[in-house]
Amino acid sequence: MKYSLSAKNLVNRNLEARANYCAGLMSVDGTREITGVLRADSGLLSHTFNQVVTTAVMPSRILQRFAVDYFRERHSPFTLWHCANKPLDEGEMAELGLRRQPSMVAMAGERVHLAAVDDLPEDLKGKLQLEPLDAEALDAYGQLQAQAYSGEREGPQIRKFYQALARVPEAKRCRLRYFAGRLDGKVVAGASLYASADALGCYELFVDENYRGRGIGRALFHYLVGQIQKGHHKHAVALTSADRQQLLLEAGFFAVGEVACYRFEP
């Protein structure tokens, strides 16, 4: 494939589809779309699961009416992912109450070109278990993902999502697959794969802060790559911070653009 606009669009479409899918699992018909912007409302007070994805630059008044005013009326936060190559006006975004967050690097790769490394550090061999998660383990996964927001409202909202997700029949949530790294039976790392029509998306790679620096996150990521290689999707995509993209590059992904991130708190 050509790693150009077409590859960036794979990332954009997967991000839109995942936002829509997650919101739909929590609320009926929680997604709306107009030209260039998708709004996904999960019904939670969560910027993790309430998302707006823009693929074009539109007048700020449109963004205000369609996204900001909508969530403000519900006293709910959200995250805006801006996927267009042309940037939004930072002054206008600030006036709308949208706070700029670190940008993410959009990554894409073809399944046949990806390569997983399954060698573990010596201190993890025979101890680290890498495995898919069933419904009973989703609460533990939610506790792990909520760690980043200790003392904030976001943490309990994240846990609420995964507790509710555990009650959703597997056939209804089959596009989302969750994976974990366990040490001594404890979930210490987690990540997910989302299957859209044309790509598998890697999301949420997170390691318990007490277990970082031991190679657990790297091992779990390469385990995900192995899962991608077993699948039928031709392409895989991901969003990652700039300081973590080397991990994806070594597996065969390519950087295909930047996705700007903004957060709204009512």
Secondary structure, DSSP 8 states (H G I E B T S, - for coil): ---SHHHHHHHHHHHHHHHHHHHHHHSTT-EEEETTEEEE--SSS-TTTSEEEESS---HHHHIIIIIHHHHHTT--EEEEE-SSS---HHHHHHTTEEEEEEEEEEEEEGGG--------GGGTTT-EEEE--GGGHHHHHHHHHGGGTTSTHHHHHHHHHHHHTTS-GGGSTTEEEEEEEETTEEEEEEEEEE-SS-EEEEEEEE-GGGTTSSHHHHHHHHHHHHHHHSS-SEEEEEE-GGGHHHHHHHT-EEEEEEEEEEE--
